[in-house]
């Protein structure tokens, strides 16, 4: 299984910053050529200040620029092998399709609810599932624009899915009533993509019904797309 650890090539975070700075420098040159053609006088300092103010007025565009620069300076590595055994407390419930045959004890209420949906799938779509252990070297992870790592909640083996090992990463959120659904962290995470496993599948319960979540750029919010259907894990990109 691919850990999907995204590591910066030469220069680490400095390499990302340099990439963004080069693009901004190129933008200064382009703007300079335009205003020269229009006969407008401005120093390079004026142009840089104008670009800074423009970036401040559209913070999401700057984040997208960082994401683009980051994607050009990362590479994919294999994870360490997943442990053969799961060591949990005695008496934890068994699970038919869990990779370890049990529901891990660290699942919260919503994660346990979705794990039950996966485990009770009778369509043959979810062939196996496992909790993706956060901060473990065997886990699937992605690099966020701010440099922190994102560990999706579940790794699911999906029949007929055209990704390596038929894997789909899944993230489960609360129902949004507390506001955590649309936290800055979640909005940042839902917009990143795994290089080989594609987009993470996001889901949460809306009025008791499991729904597929999507990022609405115009609203800058995470919203329900439609009712969750197991088949969506097959073709979700």
C-alpha positions in Angstrom: 0.0 0.0 0.0 1.3 3.5 -0.9 1.7 5.7 2.1 1.3 8.7 -0.1 3.8 10.5 1.9 4.3 13.7 -0.1 7.9 14.8 0.5 9.3 18.1 -0.8 12.3 17.5 -3.1 15.3 19.8 -2.8 14.9 22.6 -0.4 12.0 21.3 1.7 9.5 24.0 2.6 12.0 26.6 1.3 11.7 24.9 -2.2 7.9 25.5 -2.1 8.3 29.1 -1.0 10.9 29.7 -3.7 8.5 28.3 -6.3 5.7 30.6 -5.2 8.1 33.5 -5.1 9.2 32.8 -8.7 5.6 32.8 -9.8 5.0 36.1 -8.1 8.2 37.6 -9.6 7.0 36.5 -13.0 3.6 38.1 -12.3 5.5 41.4 -11.5 7.1 41.2 -14.9 3.8 40.6 -16.7 2.1 43.4 -14.9 5.0 45.7 -15.6 4.8 45.0 -19.3 1.1 45.8 -19.3 1.3 49.1 -17.5 4.3 50.1 -19.7 2.2 49.5 -22.8 -0.5 51.7 -21.3 1.9 54.4 -20.4 1.4 54.1 -16.6 4.4 54.9 -14.4 5.1 52.6 -11.4 8.1 51.3 -9.6 8.7 47.6 -8.9 7.9 48.3 -5.3 4.5 49.7 -6.3 3.8 46.6 -8.4 4.8 44.2 -5.6 2.6 46.1 -3.2 -0.3 45.9 -5.6 0.2 42.1 -6.0 0.4 41.7 -2.2 -2.9 43.6 -1.8 -4.5 41.6 -4.5 -3.4 38.3 -2.9 -4.8 39.5 0.5 -8.1 40.3 -1.1 -8.3 36.7 -2.6 -6.6 34.5 0.1 -8.0 31.3 -1.6 -6.1 32.1 -4.8 -2.9 32.3 -2.8 -3.6 29.0 -1.2 -4.2 27.5 -4.6 -0.8 28.9 -5.8 0.9 27.2 -2.9 -0.9 24.0 -3.7 0.2 24.2 -7.3 3.8 24.9 -6.4 3.7 22.1 -3.8 2.5 19.5 -6.3 5.5 20.2 -8.5 7.9 19.6 -5.6 6.8 16.3 -4.1 7.2 12.6 -4.6 5.4 9.4 -3.6 6.9 6.8 -1.3 5.6 3.4 -0.2 4.4 3.0 3.4 5.9 0.7 5.9 4.1 -2.7 6.0 0.7 -2.6 7.9 1.0 -4.6 11.2 -0.3 -8.1 10.9 -2.1 -8.0 14.2 -4.3 -5.4 15.9 -3.7 -5.2 19.7 -6.9 -3.8 21.2 -8.7 -4.3 24.5 -10.6 -7.5 25.3 -14.2 -7.7 24.3 -14.2 -5.3 21.3 -16.9 -6.1 18.8 -16.1 -8.4 15.8 -16.5 -7.1 12.2 -16.9 -9.2 9.1 -15.1 -7.0 6.6 -12.5 -5.3 8.8 -8.9 -6.0 7.9 -8.4 -7.1 11.5 -11.8 -8.7 12.1 -12.9 -6.2 14.8 -14.1 -2.6 15.1 -11.0 -0.7 16.4 -11.6 0.8 19.9 -10.4 4.3 18.9 -13.4 5.0 16.5 -15.6 7.9 17.5 -19.4 7.7 17.2 -19.6 8.9 13.6 -16.6 6.8 12.4 -18.1 3.7 14.1 -21.4 4.4 12.4 -19.8 4.6 8.9 -17.6 1.5 9.7 -20.9 -0.3 10.4 -22.2 0.7 7.0 -19.1 -0.6 5.3 -19.2 -3.8 7.3 -22.8 -4.5 6.5 -22.4 -3.8 2.8 -24.2 -6.6 0.9 -23.4 -5.3 -2.6 -19.9 -6.7 -2.7 -18.5 -3.2 -3.2 -16.5 -2.8 0.0 -14.3 -5.9 0.1 -12.4 -4.8 3.2 -11.8 -1.8 5.3 -9.4 -0.6 8.0 -9.0 2.4 10.3 -6.1 4.6 8.9 -3.9 5.1 12.0 -2.9 8.7 12.4 0.8 9.5 12.7 1.8 5.9 12.0 4.5 5.2 9.4 2.2 2.5 7.8 -0.6 5.0 7.3 -1.8 6.7 4.1 -1.1 10.4 4.4 -1.1 13.6 2.3 0.7 16.8 2.7 -1.5 19.9 3.3 -0.5 23.3 1.8 0.5 24.6 5.3 2.9 21.6 5.7 0.9 19.5 8.1 -0.1 15.9 7.2 -3.6 14.7 6.6 -4.5 11.1 7.5 -8.0 10.1 6.1 -10.0 8.1 8.6 -10.5 4.9 6.6 -8.8 3.0 3.8 -11.3 0.9 1.9 -10.8 -1.9 -0.6 -13.4 -1.2 -3.3 -14.2 -3.8 -5.9 -13.8 -2.5 -9.5 -12.1 0.7 -8.4 -9.3 1.7 -10.8 -6.8 2.8 -8.3 -3.7 0.8 -7.0 -5.0 -2.1 -4.9 -8.5 -0.8 -5.5 -8.1 1.5 -2.6 -10.3 4.4 -1.7 -9.4 6.8 1.2 -12.4 8.0 3.2 -12.9 10.9 5.7 -15.9 11.0 8.0 -17.0 14.2 9.7 -19.7 15.1 12.3 -23.1 16.4 11.2 -21.8 20.0 11.1 -24.1 21.2 13.9 -21.1 22.2 16.0 -19.4 24.0 13.1 -16.4 21.6 12.8 -17.5 20.5 9.4 -16.6 23.8 7.9 -13.5 24.5 9.9 -10.5 26.0 8.0 -8.7 22.8 8.5 -11.4 20.7 6.8 -11.9 23.1 4.0 -8.1 22.9 3.3 -8.1 19.1 3.5 -11.1 18.5 1.3 -9.4 20.3 -1.6 -6.2 18.1 -1.7 -5.8 15.0 -3.8 -3.8 11.8 -3.4 -1.5 11.3 -6.3 -2.5 7.7 -6.9 -5.7 7.1 -4.9 -7.3 10.4 -6.2 -9.7 12.4 -4.1 -10.6 11.4 -0.6 -14.3 10.4 -0.3 -15.9 12.7 2.3 -19.1 11.8 4.1 -21.2 12.8 7.1 -24.7 12.3 8.5 -27.2 15.0 7.5 -30.4 14.6 9.6 -29.5 11.0 10.2 -28.8 10.1 6.6 -25.3 9.5 5.3 -24.5 11.9 2.5 -21.5 12.5 0.2 -19.8 15.8 0.9 -18.2 18.2 -1.6 -16.5 21.5 -1.5 -18.6 24.4 -3.0 -16.0 26.9 -4.1 -18.5 29.7 -4.6 -19.7 29.3 -1.0 -16.3 28.3 0.4 -18.1 25.6 2.3 -18.4 21.9 2.6 -22.0 20.9 1.6 -23.9 17.7 1.0 -23.9 16.5 -2.6 -26.3 13.6 -2.6 -27.3 10.6 -0.5 -24.4 8.2 0.0 -24.4 5.2 -2.2 -21.7 2.4 -2.0 -21.3 2.4 -5.8 -19.9 6.0 -5.5 -16.8 4.6 -3.9 -16.1 2.7 -7.2 -16.1 5.7 -9.5 -15.3 8.6 -7.2 -12.4 10.6 -8.5 
